[in-house]
Amino acid sequence: AAFVILPNTSATVAYAMEQIPVIGQLVKVVTFRDYEYESERLSADVEVPEIVLEEGATDSNTPENLEASLEEINAEIQDITDEIVAEFETYLETEEGYQDVTVTSEVLTTTEEYFTLKLICYQGTASGYQWNHYYTIDLSTGERLALGDLFVENADYITPISENIKEQMQAQMSADEMVYYWLNDEIDELNFKTITEETSFYINEKNNVVISFNQGEVAPMYIGDVEFEIPAEVLDDIRK
């Protein structure tokens, strides 16, 4: 039998469904909406996270821009997940084929300086595809961060990061014949050449920049999504 559980946007219910532990003194993540469906051919499990101020946060310790950043991120997450659910429900109307949809989230960074939430989306029919969204906040300013915000003004961060990623790709391929990146492929347009200002990233517990690529971006689909931690010494001269 098919069933749908609690696809609502009640703040009261959202807090009652809190599943992710507190992360630091300023913000925490709660489940804003939980959409589930299951039949013999179709299934969906969509947990929509929302970042909210921790109950102990006060005006005196909350950065001026934090609430605006949370509002922007939460709206973006809701748009993404609403679209996924809408596409799934459109698929239901055809009553043909198979489809598996999931959305989950993971807190990647919990330091006093930074917070990063990873939104993990998966859609499978004949084959599956996972893609991720990353949301990083500077907890000292309350600002949502882009990659370029981590570096001094006018610094060239794209070149050293890109070159280090190429070195890591080559080292991994040399160490394991099962690992393959599009680095020296005969089809040149496939080859990884450089990151961009929009490339996904987060800052890990060691305060290092981690660059993330979705499935199929820099390697065949079977490799999955991949991450490259950039050593501190590569960027020390240009990090803020």
Solvent accessible surface area in square Angstrom, and as a share of the most:
residue,aa,sasa,rsa
1,A,135,1.05
2,A,53,0.41
3,F,88,0.37
4,V,72,0.41
5,I,83,0.42
6,L,71,0.35
7,P,61,0.39
8,N,42,0.22
9,T,86,0.50
10,S,44,0.28
11,A,66,0.51
12,T,111,0.64
13,V,44,0.25
14,A,1,0.00
15,Y,90,0.34
16,A,86,0.66
17,M,34,0.15
18,E,69,0.31
19,Q,104,0.46
20,I,37,0.19
21,P,101,0.63
22,V,76,0.43
23,I,11,0.06
24,G,40,0.39
25,Q,152,0.67
26,L,20,0.10
27,V,0,0.00
28,K,9,0.04
29,V,0,0.00
30,V,0,0.00
31,T,5,0.03
32,F,28,0.12
33,R,41,0.15
34,D,13,0.07
35,Y,3,0.01
36,E,46,0.20
37,Y,35,0.13
38,E,91,0.41
39,S,38,0.25
40,E,174,0.78
41,R,78,0.28
42,L,7,0.03
43,S,33,0.21
44,A,5,0.04
45,D,56,0.29
46,V,0,0.00
47,E,51,0.23
48,V,2,0.01
49,P,5,0.03
50,E,30,0.13
51,I,1,0.01
52,V,18,0.10
53,L,52,0.26
54,E,33,0.15
55,E,144,0.64
56,G,53,0.51
57,A,20,0.16
58,T,72,0.42
59,D,139,0.72
60,S,110,0.71
61,N,73,0.38
62,T,24,0.14
63,P,21,0.13
64,E,165,0.74
65,N,57,0.29
66,L,0,0.00
67,E,104,0.47
68,A,67,0.52
69,S,8,0.05
70,L,9,0.04
71,E,127,0.57
72,E,94,0.42
73,I,0,0.00
74,N,15,0.08
75,A,51,0.39
76,E,61,0.27
77,I,0,0.00
78,Q,49,0.22
79,D,97,0.50
80,I,31,0.16
81,T,0,0.00
82,D,71,0.37
83,E,105,0.47
84,I,9,0.05
85,V,6,0.03
86,A,54,0.42
87,E,84,0.38
88,F,1,0.00
89,E,75,0.33
90,T,81,0.47
91,Y,59,0.22
92,L,35,0.17
93,E,142,0.64
94,T,75,0.44
95,E,126,0.56
96,E,121,0.54
97,G,38,0.36
98,Y,139,0.53
99,Q,17,0.07
100,D,57,0.30
101,V,1,0.00
102,T,43,0.25
103,V,0,0.00
104,T,58,0.34
105,S,28,0.18
106,E,82,0.37
107,V,30,0.17
108,L,34,0.17
109,T,0,0.00
110,T,65,0.38
111,T,34,0.20
112,E,167,0.75
113,E,99,0.44
114,Y,30,0.12
115,F,3,0.01
116,T,0,0.00
117,L,0,0.00
118,K,19,0.08
119,L,0,0.00
120,I,35,0.18
121,C,0,0.00
122,Y,68,0.26
123,Q,47,0.21
124,G,5,0.05
125,T,75,0.44
126,A,111,0.86
127,S,90,0.58
128,G,28,0.27
129,Y,78,0.30
130,Q,49,0.22
131,W,50,0.18
132,N,5,0.03
133,H,51,0.23
134,Y,28,0.10
135,Y,2,0.01
136,T,4,0.02
137,I,0,0.00
138,D,24,0.13
139,L,16,0.08
140,S,85,0.55
141,T,63,0.37
142,G,0,0.00
143,E,76,0.34
144,R,68,0.25
145,L,24,0.12
146,A,54,0.42
147,L,1,0.01
148,G,28,0.27
149,D,65,0.34
150,L,6,0.03
151,F,4,0.02
152,V,67,0.38
153,E,151,0.68
154,N,149,0.76
155,A,23,0.18
156,D,86,0.44
157,Y,22,0.08
158,I,49,0.25
159,T,71,0.41
160,P,37,0.23
161,I,0,0.00
162,S,3,0.02
163,E,83,0.37
164,N,17,0.09
165,I,0,0.00
166,K,52,0.22
167,E,114,0.51
168,Q,43,0.19
169,M,0,0.00
170,Q,77,0.34
171,A,62,0.48
172,Q,65,0.29
173,M,32,0.14
174,S,89,0.58
175,A,92,0.72
176,D,60,0.31
177,E,163,0.73
178,M,135,0.60
179,V,36,0.21
180,Y,80,0.30
181,Y,7,0.03
182,W,41,0.15
183,L,25,0.12
184,N,114,0.59
185,D,32,0.17
186,E,176,0.79
187,I,93,0.47
188,D,83,0.43
189,E,145,0.65
190,L,67,0.34
191,N,20,0.10
192,F,18,0.07
193,K,102,0.43
194,T,70,0.41
195,I,3,0.02
196,T,68,0.40
197,E,112,0.50
198,E,145,0.65
199,T,20,0.12
200,S,37,0.24
201,F,15,0.06
202,Y,21,0.08
203,I,1,0.00
204,N,23,0.12
205,E,107,0.48
206,K,138,0.59
207,N,69,0.35
208,N,19,0.10
209,V,0,0.00
210,V,4,0.02
211,I,0,0.00
212,S,3,0.02
213,F,12,0.05
214,N,30,0.15
215,Q,35,0.15
216,G,25,0.24
217,E,97,0.43
218,V,6,0.03
219,A,2,0.01
220,P,27,0.17
221,M,87,0.39
222,Y,144,0.55
223,I,41,0.21
224,G,19,0.18
225,D,50,0.26
226,V,16,0.09
227,E,72,0.32
228,F,1,0.00
229,E,62,0.28
230,I,1,0.00
231,P,45,0.28
232,A,47,0.36
233,E,130,0.58
234,V,47,0.27
235,L,4,0.02
236,D,91,0.47
237,D,141,0.73
238,I,33,0.17
239,R,47,0.17
240,K,162,0.69
